[in-house]
Amino acid sequence: MTDDESSTENTIIVALEQLVLKDNSLNQVFDLEYGEEAERKYIGSEWIRKNTECNDEE
């Protein structure tokens, strides 16, 4: 996911299984807690986890 604005024109639904088949390292972040995010610089680099500020209004 990116910071780009989402719309139906640029949205696609994909089964999680298909994503994991393409990139098995997604299994390293399957246990993210509510309010936690993970990112990496490029495919194959190490996942970096961090807490996010939660907004109760969202």
C-alpha positions as CSV (number, residue, x, y, z in Angstrom):
1,M,0.0,0.0,0.0
2,T,1.1,3.5,-0.6
3,D,0.2,7.0,0.4
4,D,-1.5,7.5,-3.0
5,E,-5.2,8.3,-2.9
6,S,-7.2,5.1,-3.6
7,S,-10.1,4.9,-6.0
8,T,-12.0,2.2,-7.8
9,E,-10.0,2.9,-11.0
10,N,-6.7,2.0,-9.3
11,T,-7.9,-0.8,-7.0
12,I,-7.5,-4.5,-7.6
13,I,-8.6,-7.4,-5.3
14,V,-6.1,-10.2,-4.9
15,A,-6.2,-13.3,-2.7
16,L,-3.6,-13.2,0.1
17,E,-2.4,-16.6,-1.0
18,Q,-1.4,-15.3,-4.4
19,L,0.6,-12.5,-2.7
20,V,2.4,-14.9,-0.5
21,L,3.2,-17.2,-3.4
22,K,4.8,-14.2,-5.2
23,D,6.7,-13.0,-2.0
24,N,7.0,-15.5,0.8
25,S,8.6,-12.9,3.1
26,L,5.1,-11.5,3.7
27,N,4.8,-14.4,6.2
28,Q,7.3,-12.4,8.4
29,V,4.7,-9.8,9.1
30,F,1.5,-11.9,9.4
31,D,1.3,-11.2,13.1
32,L,1.2,-7.3,13.0
33,E,-0.7,-6.0,16.0
34,Y,-3.4,-3.3,15.7
35,G,-1.6,0.0,15.4
36,E,1.6,-1.6,14.0
37,E,2.9,-1.3,10.5
38,A,5.8,-2.8,8.6
39,E,7.7,-1.5,5.6
40,R,10.8,-2.2,3.7
41,K,12.9,-0.3,1.1
42,Y,12.6,-2.9,-1.6
43,I,11.5,-6.5,-2.2
44,G,14.0,-8.8,-0.4
45,S,15.1,-6.2,2.2
46,E,14.4,-6.5,5.9
47,W,10.9,-5.6,7.2
48,I,11.0,-2.7,9.6
49,R,8.2,-2.7,12.1
50,K,6.9,0.4,14.0
51,N,3.9,1.5,15.9
52,T,1.6,4.1,14.3
53,E,-0.5,6.7,16.0
54,C,-4.0,5.5,16.1
55,N,-6.8,7.9,15.4
56,D,-10.1,6.7,17.0
57,E,-12.1,8.7,14.5
58,E,-11.0,6.4,11.6
